[in-house]
Amino acid sequence: MLCGPIAALLLRAAPLEGQPSPRALVVAVTPRDLSAADFDDPAWEAAPAASELFQQEPEEGRPATLHTECRVLATPKALLIRFVMEEPAAEIVAHELRRDADLSNDDRIAFLLDTYHDRRNAYLFATNPHGVREDGLITEEGAPSLDWDGVWDVQVRRTPQGWDALFRIPYATLNFPGGAGGVWGFNFSRLLRHRNEIARWSGWKRPYPLSKVSQAGELTGVPAMPARRLRSLTPYVEGAVNRRQNPPDTDLLGKAGFDFRYGLTSSTEADLTANTDFAETEADTQQFNFGRASLFFPEKRSFFLQRSQIFAFGSSSTTLPFFSRRIGLTNVDSASPTPIPIDAGLKLTGRLGPTDFGTLAVQTREASGEPRSDFFASRVKLDLGHASYVGALFTDIERSADDPSRAYSRTYGADAGVSLTPEWSASGFYARTSNPGSSGETSAWDFNLAYAGAYANGRIERGNIGSSFDPQMGFVSQNGIHSTFADLEVTPRPHALGLQNLGFETFYSFKYNEDGSLNEREYQYTFRAIGLNGAYSDNDIVNVFDENLTAPLVLTDTVTIPIGLYHFVRHQIAFGTNPSRSVAFQANFNFGGYYGGHRNRYVGRLFFKPNEHLAFSIIQDYNAVRLPQGNFNLSLFSTRVDWNPSVRLLSSVIIQSDNVDRLTNIQAIFRWLIDAGTDVFFVYDRQVGRGFERPGTRVTVKFRKTFDL
């Protein structure tokens, strides 16, 4: 009897107090196609305007200090969104020219389109006064993933009153319901960096970022869209010189392949890749493992990143039953994985009714000791409404190896997420693996209850990862663990000294082995202060560890920590200056006990941006480790130079070194965007040091062009 009312209560997303919910903007329609340069076309005069923005920072709920006007036009081929923004010329801040750069230190206008109006997922588009393109996908109201790159255009212009931006989003770029038009979710937000002000059209309460899709307004009067004709072919050709040592040899290499994208319907598309290449992929950031959990290196390859959010399941802090980095790479837990050639791959993503789905099939060839393998992953998520869902996942690897113990690997999983109120949310998953000869606990599960309020944040998480849980197409942080985590942070806002908020945080983490013995116990008390200009201080007053090593912990070739019980206490002092200035600095001093000895860590980061074309960064991560088993000093050094003559000519040089693993990696990438569909890449990679199995140098030139069919 009570199930219905309780379910309705849990799924209700309460409107924000003190603001109309939802706000609405009417789309105007014109029979003529317009470009992103048509700022003054007469059709704009018939488009209604949204101009009432309210501050999120620094004075929540007060009207924005500068005028912003938004109008939306639907043409036969694209949706156009125009922003007219008031701002004194002396206050305009713009540093970035690179696509998908961090625009949080620039003036920025951003908006989201929730084309299915499911109040969970959306497209994000943004730009700065230089006209830089930033785009991404918002999934389950999480932080936007900028890995998605759509085909669209934006133009900006300076005016006596400030600056304007005009976005042109072709319908072929978006997935949306077929048939008649109607209502889409819509919201936009403006960052005024000089004034440290964030103003938003809807959902301006402080706990809610722009990605809180459930608090967005609406675009009404969206016309019936024409049938989407997405057919694009992107062939590439590549030449490389590869010189290696141990033993020394030089190879002249040539390669060609293609990507083909086909829109099956207005809400479903297929992506086919053949002889896939990732020469322009940026190198991984070097890491050193001081603990027992596996290191996590994120996916950076473009084919796997496009619309990858539909496959999201689990968390990198515990387990990802599907992790695309396992496809086409070996040694994925290192910064220098070995590529495995990909013969072909097919990805199908989209939406049918209330169900999001994704399917991925990839075949890799025999190489580097790995047999020819077929990878398959399938994901579905059913929209329950009110920013809630249930879903399922299946992965399978079929290998042509003679070894029967590696013939296959399969993972089955189910998950759910519920938005209880705008502040409260709950999520969880269950997964199980099936591998030849596996025994023991082959399942994993997790439950998470979270609160995000104006003056407090909290989370309670309970989980288990079985000792034999082995998703060979996934990632596992640590096996054989029962874990409990509780976190609470109070965030008062003193309205003084240029502070955005203070933070007083404490968390408790308990991990137990499957036999019930202690694995790790940790608790921490932290004080932090966040400035309106982005400056911060983040200090761990105390961080207490109780560790039970049931196996030796190998740090270096000469230092291994033996089995035993360890208790130690650590502390941290950290701060950073205003990141929007031409010179910014961050420092971190983490010090204290470490497995019967001491470890002091010093991290310094220096950023220098003399103008919008040039940027330098230097990062030094130095660890002084003193243990009864031996001493060593670790230096992880990296420097980066970005030189971007324009938004179409981009270059970067990255140098990384690790003195313990004895390796240095140098990478230079130059990209020329000839037009919206044509790229030329020049890539220089050099690996030096005994830490590489075969150090050497590779120089690659790659040409890529997209044809609309």
N, C-alpha and C positions, 0 to 999 in steps of 0.2 A: 504493500500500500504506500509506503514512504519512498520507494525507489524513484518514482517519477518526479515528485517535488524536489528530492535531494539532487537528482541529476540536473534538473533545471537550475537549481541554485548554484551548483558547481560550474555550470557552463555559462552563466550570465556574466557578461562583460559590462560592468557598471560604467555609465558615462562620467566624465570628469565634472567635478563640482565647479560651478561658476563659469562654464563656457557651453555654448550650444553644441550639441553632438548629434549627428555630424554636421559640419559646415558643408556648403555646396557651392559649386561653380558650374555655370552652364557653358557647354561647348558650342561655339558658333560653327557654322558649316559654310564652306565656299566651294563652288564647282570648279575653281581653277587650282592647279597645283602651284605651290609657292616654294621658294628656296629659303635657306637659312639666312639669306642676305636681304629678304624683303621686309625690313623693319617697318616701312612706312606705307605698305600696301593699304588701299582703302578698305579692304575686308576687315582689318583690325578694328575699325570704328564700330562695327556691328557686334563685336565680341564683348560680352560682359566682363568686368574686371573684379578681381579679388585683391583688396589692398589693405585690409584690416589685419595687421600682424601684431602679436603680443610677445613681449620679452620672455624668454626662458632664463637668460642671464643678461645683466646682473640683477634686475629687479623683476622677479617673476610676476606675470600677469599685467604689467604696465604696458601701454602702447609702445610700439617700436619708436625709436628716436628719429629714424629717417624713413621716408616714404618708399614703399615697394608696391609695384602693381604687376599683377599676373593676368594674362589673357590666353585663351586656348582656342585654336582653330583646327577644324578637321577638313583636310583637303582630300581629293580622290586617292592620293597615294601615301599620305603621311599625316601625322599629328604634329602641329606646331605649337610651341609654348613660348610666349614672349614675356620677358621680365624687364620692366623699366625701374631703375634703382637710383634713388637720390643719394649722393655722397660727394662731399667736397673733394676736389682733385688732390689736395694735400693729404687726405686721409686714406686714399686708395692704397692697399697693400697687395702686391702680387710678386711672388718669387718664382713660381714653378712654370715650366714649359713642357714637362714630360707627362705623357698620358698615364692616368691612374696614379699620379703622384699624390703624396699626402698634402691635401689642401687645407688642413686645419690651421695652418699658419698664414694663410692668405685670406683676403675677402673671397667669399664663396656663396654661390646660389645653388641650391640642390632641391630636387623634387623626386617623388616616388609615384609610380603608377601601379596600382593593384588591379590588374586587368580582369581578374576573376572575382574581384570583390570578396575574397575569402577572409580578409582581415588577418592574414598570416604571412603572405608572401608578396613580394613586389619587385619591380625594377627600380633601380636608383640611377639618376643622371645628375651631373653637377659640372660646374665650370668656375673659373676665376676670371679676373679682368683681362688675362692674356688669351682666353678662349681655349684653355686646356680641357681636354675631354676626360671626364671621370665617369665610369659606369660600373654597375655591379648588380648582384642579385641579393635580395633579402629573403632569408628562409626562416620560417618559424619565429619571426620578429627578432632574429639574431643580428649581430653586427654584419653589415654588408660585405659580401665577398666580391672583391674587385677583379677576380680572375675571369669573369665573363666580359667579353669584348663584343659589343654589338656594332652594327653598321649604322651610323647616324652622324649628324653634323650639328655643329653649333658655331655661331658667329657672335662676336661681341663688338661693341663700338663705344667710344667715349663720347659723352655729351657735356654741354655746359653744366647740366644738373648732376651728372654722375656717370653711370655706365649702364648699357642695355645688353641683354643676352637673348638670342633667339635660337631655340632648339628645334631641329627638324628630325622627328623619329619616324622612319618608314614603318608602315604596318608589317612589312616582311620581317622586321627585327623583333617583333613582339609575338608572344603566344597569347591568344585571347579566345573567348568562347565564340563558336561559329553562330551564324544566323543573325538575328536582329541585334541592334546595339542596346544601350541601356545605361547602366551606372557602373563606373569604375571608382575604386578608391584612389584618392589623390591628396597629396600634402606637399608643402614646400617650406624651406627653411633658409634663412639668410644669416651668414656670419659676417659681422663687421669687426675685423681684426683690430683696427686702431682703437675702437671703443670697447673691445672685449665684450661685444654684445651678440647674443644669439636671439633671433626673432623668428617666430613660426606662425603659420596660418592656423593650424589646428594641432591640438595635443601639446601645448606649450608647458605643461607642468614639468618640473625639474626631473622627476625620476624617469621621464620618457624620452629616449632619443628619437630621431626622425624615423628610425627603423621600427618603432613601435607602430606597426601597421594598423592595429586595431583602433588607434586613436586618430587615424587620418580622416580627412573630410571626403567629399565625393565630387566626381565629375559627372554631371547629369547631362542628359541629351546626347550621349555618345551615339553617333549614327551607326547604322548597320555597315559593317566593314566589308570591303570587297574581298572575294576569295583570295587568300594569300598565295602568291606565286613566288615561293622561295626556292630557287634553283641556282646554286652557285658552285662553280668548279675552281679550285685553287691548286694549280700545279706548281711544283717547285723544281729547280735544278740546283745542284750544289757541286762544288769542287773543293778538294782539301789536300793539303800536304801534311802528312803525319810522320813525325820523326820521333822514334822511341829508343830507349836504352835498355840494357840487360835482357837480351842482346841488342846491340845497335842495329837499326834498320830504318829505312825511309820508304813510305808508301805514297803514291799519287792516287787519290781516290775520286771517283765520280759517283753521283747518286741523283736519282730523280724519283718523284712520287707525287701524290695528289691527295687533297681532301675534297670531298663532295658533300654538299649540304642540300637536303631536299625537304621542302615543307609538304608533308602529307596532307595536313589540314591546317586550319588557322591556329590550332592548339597543339599540333604534333609535328616533330621534325626528326629526320634521320641524318646522321653524320657518318660518312664512310671515309676511312683513311687507308692508304696503301703505301707500303714502304716508308713508314712514318719516320720523320726526322725531327730532332730537337736541338740542333746545333746552336741556336740562339738562346737556349735556356741559361739563365743566370746560375752561377755556381752556388752550392750550398754554403751556408755560414758554418765555419768550423766550430766544433764543440768538444768538450772533454768531460768524461763521465766520472764524477766523484761519488756516485752512489750505486745502488743496485738496480734501479729502474732503467729500462731501455731508453736510449736517446731517441728523440723524435725529430725527424727532418721532414718538413712539409713538401707536398707535391708542388712542382713548378712547371710541369710540361703542359703546353697549351691544350692539346687534344683532350687530356684527362680533366683539365680544369673547367672547360666549357660546360656549363650546366651541371657541374659536379654536385651542387647542393642537394639535388634530389636523392643522391646516394648516401647522404650524411646519415650516420647511425652510430651512436655511442659517443665517446669522448677520448681525445688523445691523452688525457690524464689517467685513463684506466684502460680502455680498449676501443679500437675501431675495427669491428668485424670485417668491414671492407675498407681497404686502403690502396688506392690505385698505384701508389709508388711501388707496390709489390709486382707490378706488371712491367716487364721490359727492363728490370734492373735487378742486380744481385748486390749483396752487402748494403742493403738499404738503411741500416743503422749506422752508416758512416757518411762523412762528408764527401767521399769519393767513391760512389757506387759504380759498379761495372755495367755498362749498357748491354742489353740483350736485344738484337734486332727484332723489330715488329714487322711481320709480313703484312698484316691487315687488321683493321678494327672496325666495328660497327656499333654506333650508339644511337638508341632510339629513346627520345624523351618527349614528354608532353602531358596532356591532361584529357581525361574522358569523364565528362560529368563532374562529380565531386572528387575524382580520384587522380592524383598525380602519379606518374609512373616513369621508370627509367630502366633500360636494358642495355647492357654492355657486353660485347663479345670481341675478344682479341686473340690473335694467334701469334706466338713468338717462335722464332726458329731455334734450332739447336746451336748453342754457343756458350763459351766460358764454362763448360762442364754442366750446363743445364740442357735437358732434353727439349725437343719440340713440345710446346704446351699450348693448350686451349684454355682461355680464361673466360668465365661467364659470370655476370652479376645481374640481378634483377631486384628492383625496389618498387614498392607501391605504398602510397599514403592516402588514406581516405579522410577527406575534410568533414569534420563533425560540426562545423560552424563555431562561432565565438572563439576563433583562434585556437581550435583544438583539433586533434587528429589521432588516428590509429594507423599503424603501418606494419610492413613485413619486409624481410630481406632474405635473399638466397644467393649464395656464391658457390662456384664450382670450378675446380682446376682439374683438367684431364691431361696427364703426361704420357708421352710415348716411351717412357723409360722402361728398361728391363727390370729395374728394381721394383718389386710389387709393393714395398712399403711406401713408395711415393707415387703410386699409380693415380691417385685422386685425392682431393681434399675439398670437403663441403662444409658450408656454414648455413645454419637456419636461424632466423631471428624475428622477433616481433617487438614493436615499441609503441608508445603512446605519449601524447603531450596534452595537457589540459590547462587552459587559462581560467583560473578560478575567479579572479578579479583582475583589474589592470595591474595590481601590485603583486598578487599571489599567483604562482604557477607550479605545476607538478609535472614530472616526466619520469619515464622509466623504460627499461628494455630487458629482454631475455634473449639469450643466444646460446646455441649449442653447435659443436663441431663434430664432424665425422671423418676420421682418417683411418687408413688400413692399420690394424693392430692396436688401435688406441684403447686405453683402459683408464680407469680412474674417473675423476670429476672433469667432464668435458663441457661444462656449461659455464655461463657467466650471466650475471644480472645486476641491475642497478636501479635505485629509486632516488629521486631528487625532488626536494620541496624547497622553493626559493621565494624570497620576498624582496622587492625593490621599491622602497618608499622614498619620500622626500628627505627624510632625516635619518633613515636607517636602511641597511641591507642585511640580509641573512640567508643562510642556506644550510640545510641538513641533507646529507647524502649517506646512503647505506648501499654497499655493494659486495659482490663476490666474484672472483675470477678463479676458476678451477685450475688445479695443477696440470691437467691434461687438456685444457682449453687451448686449441691450436688453430686459429684461423689463418691458414697459410696465404690467404689473399688479404690479410688484415694486419693490425698492429696490436701488441699487448705490452703494456707497461711493465707488469710483474705478475707472474703466475702464482697460484696457490695462496691467494690472499682474501681474507674477510676484512672489509674496511668500514669504518664509520668516520664521518667528517661532519663537524659543526662549526659554523662561522657566523659571527655577528659583528657588524660595523655600524657605529653611530656617527652621523655626519652633520653636526651642527653648523650653522652658517652665521658667523659673527658679524657680518656687514662692517668690517673694519680692516684696515691695513691692506686693502686690495685683495682680500681673501675670498675665494669662491666657497670653500668649505674646509672644515677640519675633519679628520677621521680618527676614530678610536676603535681599533679592531682587535678582536681576539678569535683565534680558532684552535680547535682541538682535533687531532687526527689519531685514530687508533687502527692499527693493522695487526691481524693475527694470522698465523699459519693454519693450515687445515687441521692440524692436530690440536689446535687450541692454544698453542704457545705464542708468546709475544713475537711479533716481527718488528714492529716499529711503533713508537708512541712519540707524538710531537705536539707541543702547544706553544703558542706565540702571542705576544702582546705588541701591538704596533701603534705608533702615532704618526700621522701624516698631515700635512698642510698643503692645500692646492690653491694657487693664486688664479685670479681671473685672467691673467696674461699667460698662463700655462706653466709658470714657474712652480716648483714643488719641493717638498721635503718629505722623505719617507724613511722612518726610523723604526727598526725592530728593537724595542726596549729589551726584550728577552725572547730567545727562541731555544726551547729545551727539547733535547732528543734523548730517547732511550731506544737503543738499537740492539737487536739480537741477531748476530751474524751466524747463520747455520751453514754457510759455505764461505771460503776465503774470498775477500774482495781484492781483486787484482787492479792496482792503479797504474803501475808502470812495469817495465821489465824487471826492475830490481826491488820494487816496493809492493808487498802484499799484506793486507790486514788479516790476521788470523781469526778463526771462529771464536765467538765469545759474546758476552754482554758488555755494552758500552753505554755510558751516560756522559753527556757533555752539553754545554750551554754556549750559544752564540749570540752575537749582537750585530746590528747594522746601522750605519749612518749614511744617508743618501740624499742628494739634492740635485736640482737642475734649474737652469736659468730660463728666461723667456725664450721659447724656441722660435718666435717670429722675428727676432733680431738677426742682424747679419752675422753676429758671432754668438754662439750658444755653447754652454758647457754642462756636462752631467758628470757627477762623481758618485762612487759607491765604495764604501769601506765596510766589508763584512768580516768579522773577526771572532775568534774564540776557540773553544775546544773542538776536537775532531778525532774520534776513535782512539782515545788514549794519548793524543798529542794535541797539536795546534795547527790551524789553517787560517791564514790571513789572506783575504782577497781584496785587491785594489783594482777598481775599474774606472777608467777615465774616458770620456767621449767629448771630442771637440768638433763643432760644426761651424763652417765658415761659408757664407753665401754673399760674396761681394756684389752680385747682381743676379738677374733672373737667368742668365746664361751659364753661370759657373757655380759649382758647389763642391766643397771639400769636406771630408769627414775622416777623423782618425780615432780609432778605438784601441785601447790597450787594456787587456784583461790579464792581470798578474796575480798568481797564487804562490804564496810561500808556505809549503807544507813541511811540518816537522813531526815525525812519528818515531816510536821506538824501533820500527822496522827499517827506518831510513828516512832521509830528507830529499826533497827535490823542489825545484822552482819551475812553475809552468807559466809560459808567456804565450797568450793568444793575441796576436796583433793583426789588425786589419786597417786598411786605408782605402778610401774610395774618392774618385774624382768624376764628377758629372759635368760634361760640357755640352750644352744644348744650344746651338746657334739659332734654332727656331723650333716650332712645334713639329716640323717635319725632318729635322736633322738632329739626331740624338746620339750621344755617345757616353760611355762609362768605362772606367778602368778600376778594377778591384784587385787588391793585393792582400793575401792572407798568409799567415805563418803560424806554426806550432812548434815550439822548440823541443817538446817532449817526444812527440811522434815524428819529429825531424822532417817536416815537409813545408813547402812554400808553394802557393798557387797564385798565378797571375792570370787574370782574364780581362780582355778588352773587347767591348762590343760597340760597333758603330752601326746605326740604323738610319737608312734614308727612306722616308715615306714619300715616294714619288707622287702618289695620289692616294685616295681613300682605299684603293684595292691593290696597290703595288708597293712592295718592299724590297730593299736590298740590304743584306746583312754582311758585315765583315767581322769575323770573330777570331780572336787570338787567345789561345789557351796554352799556358806553360806550367808544368809541374816539375818541381825541383826538390830533391831530398830523398833520404833512405826510407821515408815513410810510405812512398809510392812503390808499388810492385814494379812498374815500368814507367819511370819519369820520362818526360819528353815535351815536345812542342807540337801543337796542331794549329794550322791556319786554315780558316774556312771562309769561302765566299758563297753566299746563297741568294738566289733570286726567287721571289714568290709573287704571283699575280692572281687576283680573283676575277673571274668572269661571271657575270649574271646571265643565266641562260633563259 
